[in-house]
Amino acid sequence: MADIIYTKVDEAPELASASFLPIIKAFTGPAGISIGTKDISLAGRILASFPQYLTDAQKQPDDLAELGRLVIEPDANVIKLPNISASQPQLNAAIKELQAQGYAIPSYPDAPATDEEKAVKATYDAIKGSAVNPVLREGNSDRRAPKAVKEFAKKNPHSMGAWAPTSRTHVATMGKNDFAANEKSVTIAAASAGTARIEHVAKDGTVTVLKNNLKLDAGDVLDGTFLSAKALDAFLAAEIADAKAQGILFSVHLKATMMKVSDPIIFGHVVKAFLKDFFAKHGAALAAAGVNPDLGLGDLEAKISALPNAAELQADLKAALDAGPALYMVNSDKGITNLHVSSDVIIDASMPALIRAGGKGWGPDGKEHDTKCVIPDSSYAGVYDAVIEFCKKNGALDPSKMGTVPNVGLMAQKAEEYGSHPQTFKAASDGTIRIVDAAGTTLIAHEVEAGDIWRACLTKDAPIRDWVKLGVSRARLSGMPGVFWLDKARAHDAELIKKVEAYLPEHDTSGLDLQIMSPSEAARYSTERIAKGLDTISITGNVLRDYLTDLYPILEVGTSAKMLSIVPLMNGGGLFETGAGGSAPKHVQQLMEENYLRWDSLGEFCALGASLEHLANVKSNAKAQVLADTLDGAIEKLLDNDKSPQRKVGQLDNRGSHFYIALYWAQNLAAQDRDAELKAHFAPIAKALTENETKIVAELNAVQGKPVDLGGYYHAPADKVAAALRPSATLNAIIG
């Protein structure tokens, strides 16, 4: 196994890797450190899943499965970049692109009829959503803004929109008959350990097994809940009418890429509710044309444009859109609305951006307006509501004075909702959905109606114990207070509170400030503290980990891409994540249109430093420690000299930022005296990079301003990507 495994992913992070990975290899090679790669991209995972359809030359190993085996090894060291968690439209687009490139993989069968089609659909469904992270995350998360990043943000505060006390922007959530309200939770007793099944019992007594062989261990926390489809529709109708009456934008915020079963269905309900009259009039014709509201307005528009009565349908669709409230726009210039595709309304990216902008969203008129933020399930809606209400009362937060909210997140072994995909179902008919253990005892049961969304999730005991330990450790090392974001009134959280209270006494907590608060209370408390320049660790479950490590970093340092995410793996290895990829699609579009890549690799720099430090500690590799320390110094200099990517053509982009990290890293290695071999090796490299700085930057910037053909979006040929991302012959010659 290579000393460090580097992941091949998608979109902007993968394009940036084409520029940065050669630099990494050039700097680690002289220290005897090997760098391996594993392909966990969407296209790579598709190809690995269908070897029977490919030629020998096209076949690809299942790198994700191999990585899943590696992360439980004690010497694992993996740098994991943000990858696509595919929505259905993204999956369809990737399949189409691969087919066009000559890969004879099957299309996604929406309505499988044969056994082969059913197998194909099941294989593709396993690739959708958060298919990567649950496999790799064999540890809990320690995520924070690196000190250098935080200090830079204070000295160079990013723009923040002004908040007015009169703002009508607000969060709307169900609060009843949703996942939070209907949740039931149990801690598994020894008698129920073993395998369980999830089954639907129809009104006539017919039993359908939805999932078999659900493995339960004593001490695990098992949850089941459902969201009522009728209650959701009534809620949406009321909120659409209210947005219209108030004259504010309507928006919905979901997690449809990760929660790949539940949230796309909810999104489809929103599309149908907004276009209620249109679907009432044309429902039969739309169904016959294969329109699925879960795929959004964009898919609907594409499908009706091919119908014989397209003009009538388009006119009625426009009338239906005009009759409702103005929609929050993803891209008002291109007419892309909040309802076009579910992967464009990801809550952890969309809500922080709206809060940072002063509660304003872009409307169809190209102007900013107050916005109704619809978050149907109330489990975590109160977090965003608390921050919005704080800003209304106190004004926008000031990045030059803000404290920080690092996160310790429970995510190991598919903990909590991200592990719910195989246990999420749309009720086929009225009846009962229940979880039954091997002895026939019903552990959890709900009365459901046809169309209700039911889900279960499982949180293993060992990760919970490790999470509590990590929370205490971070509080001790940082000196910050730590807050467990757990709501005693929510069934799942109540079970976790019992465990937290049982496991805390296993550690020395003397002198530490550790509290338990509901998510809305914790958000209010933490936001009040950061406004005063105070720091607070958020110790949370999996979904909140994801939400908060976008929310607070976007407010604090302008982006979540600059976060350092360390995952101490439970068996001793290390997983180092490089920030969030929510903005990645926009950056790819800009590169293809202007040959300008705005993506910031700072999170990657920080992850590499942490990976090298881990390698130094685990394998007693002194050279790795020198590389880590000199890279840390280079990151500080990069920030101090403002050499991160800028905003537009003609300025420094991602490639230029990579040159400067290489320059400063080489200069630091040449200046240090702890390792004579590294000093001797990098002295001439530092000299050459320094002397050619102007020439290299000119070569990098000269290619900007024109469209670039990458040969693909999801599966771009390596030679084309390398040509686009490594345009400086001088830099390439120096680093090799």
Steps between C-alpha positions, in 0.01 A plus 500: 500500500624851418590721795222744407194420290368794301146481365398569142163676506289731281443854382715789628692303769610245239599770251705665773667166576633486145704807590581429865562124511820521290625759749418272794691212341796724421525610864431167673706278270840626624389412855429141392124547542285320244169642377234265364164586345155343516214598271179575691356734237143452384617384156759269654244342730260447208766328289615284790141383552443371143809302391284253306407774251857621437802392301807386694668832426203692641457303821575677823562357849258574783723753676227604743467144632878476525517828692227370730734213589802728539341744746466230763876434484698666782745667258237643264571856386244634252449851362137519392385780270131598457324264261164515326214354704291444193140603460300314236554773235876495566509121478309509171736763358809300599359183341422687178850648486669164552282340233597776257866425575455138391425327829210262433350528848122469532271799538321552831168311485229717658246217480693171494306207357757219473726352766800652321342846502417463869860405572627796298270739687610361838865541403451860389292581808792389718719759323261790561512731799753471780649174377864585573514658843333220699756255359805709589398662825614239749558775752337813635565848370717781639435797275622856550633808326882490508647779711670663200171502307309652792759770559504589132121533497516736797761717331325481161128466577278379218185686401182446702155622399327741735214367713203720583268448801212533254620207286217260416739215425412205721510123533177303454487141625234238569553440871247218506442178307858522371812292566580680824149472644439137406836360608526196728834381633626203701836386631539138402491255790705180497184298431442684172858482374544314173309564180177689455268571209294796387157412369182662375173352617211603276148554629401156367782338697738447206859520626774632270860484622666830409842413638642184646813430703525836674787427740444614858750491786420555866536869582422628150248782467227412250251757370194492282285790383288626213385819334132519407447573131157656566638723775789602271262597219280704733806675645640582155168638374479732800860620466470565126188706562670689782805585287266634233305704754816647652659575163823318587697230319413135552789256546546144620817363658568125516782245504400309189848382403577336832146402605451339163163334565310735730596849386451452123147381580443808716638714216250340263217591739620862493506506118146358483372735770643804323354387165179359645264625227741398224523144628124487559436593137776299329583226751412207274694637202800583718505151650479347153798713395704365790499821701611438857459806724779365726744591219393863502383775272799466268414140413133592462583781256724273294238225475203720409705677230500173305122448514264583209310757711818654638385857436180452703687330783769768509239775511313329784826439685592868475155595624533264797841644589371856466202423722719400794744705705828604340755218522844527654741464209809284481606695189269784406702576182433150366149465642596212731260499793510345845278223363703406191708220651523372855881499506496881461315560829731325744424649838852506641617720209185700423398611850841634613532690171162663556586589861836645392317710239286670766205266455461592137449264208506574128157521337393446137537875446873483572459692825539398864195441718400370841440127487285229656738211573297179503672217688220243529640272771543681830790288633759771435302789350523679834877536457460726198204677657710584808781652292257698281315639802833594664603692187165679480543617857873571502598559139750310288790322666842662459767258371777727634378444856328161488594204713492150357278192525705185428318168489538153642265285295355155559526322165699177539356174367211668315366670811161671490306621201768455236477131569125503437501459122450124495233539766292776338174411325196659345193323640329305223165498678331577830613273780785459748875511450690334779840367604491146635792321665600137441280383787194665344486791743389830346759763592345800322172539307311782327158523342556644151298605199583446133775738391637568848881498525622261768860456607712329761856566600754331717777647714751253637609520861879500440491816283288678765754416769785615272310824419462587868872432550592722202274781627667494842847486340433801276358701790810419706749582223327816380380641830163572338160413646332208327130464433326173415222603260234256623131559559355306795154537340611308188494121528841427343674778690350384829671161451829671416476723807482187717821374340679836522417521870623141547826543305611845618603367845750270321711810430664776699260791449624710792515865406320444170179678399288229337126555452205334327257724309236454233623595152304827492624595848855402410488703178378805690767455770786440254398790273477739793851391602663533157354851470697585815818339363463187714555140386271199556541137392186350350481128583232364270350212313567429136255726318569798726871437448442549129275803543715682755830446323355703215290749698759641739802485267310687227415771754844496666747463212281537191507137388496147634763391247774629731409278793737242644319172554686229687340160552693296757407151382390268778768241421783752507522634145423848376254638245556861399218679321543819304193713548164508326426482129172690478640768269688252278252494207509878454880497492505233229261705289724806537808300400330362189376844398804710596787261582500648849476272805393687811499190724707552815721204599579638845309219670710257299823667611392473863391138462835411342682661792292302752554179299878551499497571873299182562748304287788647700342395830384153398809396307759713685584669170700813583505616138120493490492730804739743329275500193193560718657788693638673192164459323327666797738793463431513127124513563543794737713684243249423223224661706711793619598579139142449375590233244173308522285490183331829415161552338541571128701459184834678500560431867670210676292183484535151651803417287679815608422425863658157457814660362529723804450219750778313318723809502453572871527133595826461308637821652418375851662163432810669365519727806455230768794322664328196654553277196811553288385270217171686452680833526747401230229359273267799519755783497537499118124449456427800724757705307350406162143568611598835654694615194221396262204630704400770250538269201301215658211723609490654151484152342221394736296816444555513122255215434210672676205659326412238238280190513680174574393153383548247779348218297244426768348619827480178701771303317744739335804340333812540716711646219251779430465582869878506546545728199243743640615494861880491447555772236837629632783316327748675728330381822457148363869479411611614846286265707521212251 
